[in-house]
Amino acid sequence: PSEWDEPFGLAVIEAMACGIPPIVSNRGIMSEMVAPFHDDLVFDAGNEEELADRLVSLLVDQERRQRIGHALHAKALTNYSAAGMGAAYGRIIAEAAFGRINVPTKAAIETGLR
């Protein structure tokens, strides 16, 4: 389990894409990736008892494990697949092109201003 803040959890996305609920620590972005199943899948980093509780609770409840796995599989396809990410980038580009979002200039980026 992660002891440091994780900027992006590829292994978490891979598990979700396979329909396997990943048990993650509350460090970094991974706990947000498994929302809305925070109470089922997230444990406090370094708390081995809480990690064991999360693992055992999913091992003994096949229906819950499958329900969460199916939901996270759908989330992975929507948010992290090539098609899902392409659609998200397309929306961002369209919004930028039509002036609905602020796009910082090169000079602003270089000077740290927005």
C-alpha positions in Angstrom: 0.0 0.0 0.0 1.1 3.5 -0.7 2.8 5.4 2.1 3.3 8.6 0.0 0.9 10.8 -2.0 0.3 9.2 -5.3 -0.3 11.6 -8.2 -2.0 8.9 -10.3 -2.6 5.2 -9.7 -2.3 3.3 -12.9 -2.6 0.0 -11.0 -5.9 1.3 -9.5 -7.2 2.1 -13.0 -6.1 -1.4 -14.3 -8.0 -3.1 -11.4 -11.1 -1.0 -12.0 -11.0 -1.8 -15.7 -10.9 -5.5 -14.8 -13.8 -5.2 -12.5 -11.7 -5.8 -9.4 -12.3 -3.3 -6.5 -8.9 -1.9 -5.5 -8.2 -1.3 -1.8 -6.4 2.0 -1.6 -4.9 4.2 1.1 -6.1 7.7 1.7 -2.8 9.1 0.4 -2.9 11.1 -2.9 -5.5 10.9 -5.6 -6.4 7.2 -5.4 -9.2 7.6 -2.8 -10.9 10.0 -5.2 -10.6 7.4 -8.0 -12.7 4.9 -6.1 -15.4 7.3 -5.1 -18.3 6.7 -4.3 -17.0 3.6 -2.5 -14.7 5.4 0.0 -16.0 3.5 3.1 -15.6 0.1 1.4 -12.2 0.6 -0.3 -10.1 3.3 1.5 -8.0 2.8 4.6 -5.8 5.2 6.5 -2.2 4.9 5.3 -0.2 2.8 7.8 -3.3 1.3 9.5 -2.8 -2.4 8.9 -5.9 -3.4 10.8 -8.1 -1.1 8.7 -6.5 -2.5 5.5 -7.1 -6.1 6.7 -10.7 -5.2 7.5 -11.3 -3.8 4.0 -9.8 -6.9 2.4 -11.7 -9.4 4.5 -15.0 -7.5 4.1 -14.7 -7.8 0.3 -13.5 -11.4 0.4 -16.4 -12.6 2.4 -19.1 -10.7 0.5 -19.1 -11.8 -3.1 -22.3 -9.9 -4.1 -20.9 -6.6 -2.7 -17.5 -7.2 -4.3 -19.1 -7.8 -7.7 -21.4 -4.8 -7.4 -18.5 -2.5 -6.6 -16.4 -4.1 -9.3 -19.0 -3.6 -11.9 -19.6 0.0 -11.0 -15.8 0.8 -11.0 -15.4 -1.0 -14.3 -18.0 1.3 -15.8 -16.3 4.3 -14.2 -12.9 3.2 -15.6 -14.4 2.9 -19.1 -16.1 6.3 -18.9 -13.3 8.3 -17.3 -10.0 6.5 -18.1 -10.4 4.7 -21.4 -9.0 6.1 -24.6 -12.5 6.9 -25.8 -13.5 8.5 -22.4 -10.3 10.6 -22.2 -10.6 11.6 -25.8 -14.1 12.8 -25.2 -13.0 14.8 -22.1 -10.1 16.4 -24.1 -12.6 17.2 -26.9 -14.9 19.0 -24.4 -12.0 20.9 -23.0 -10.7 22.0 -26.4 -14.2 23.0 -27.5 -14.8 25.0 -24.4 -11.4 26.7 -24.9 -12.1 27.4 -28.5 -15.5 29.0 -27.8 -14.2 31.0 -24.8 -16.0 29.2 -22.0 -12.8 28.5 -20.1 -9.8 30.6 -19.4 -6.7 29.4 -21.2 -3.6 31.0 -19.8 -1.2 32.6 -22.3 2.3 31.3 -22.8 3.7 34.4 -21.1 1.4 33.9 -18.1 2.5 30.3 -17.8 6.2 31.2 -18.0 5.8 33.9 -15.3 3.5 31.8 -13.1 0.5 34.1 -13.6 -2.9 33.1 -14.8 
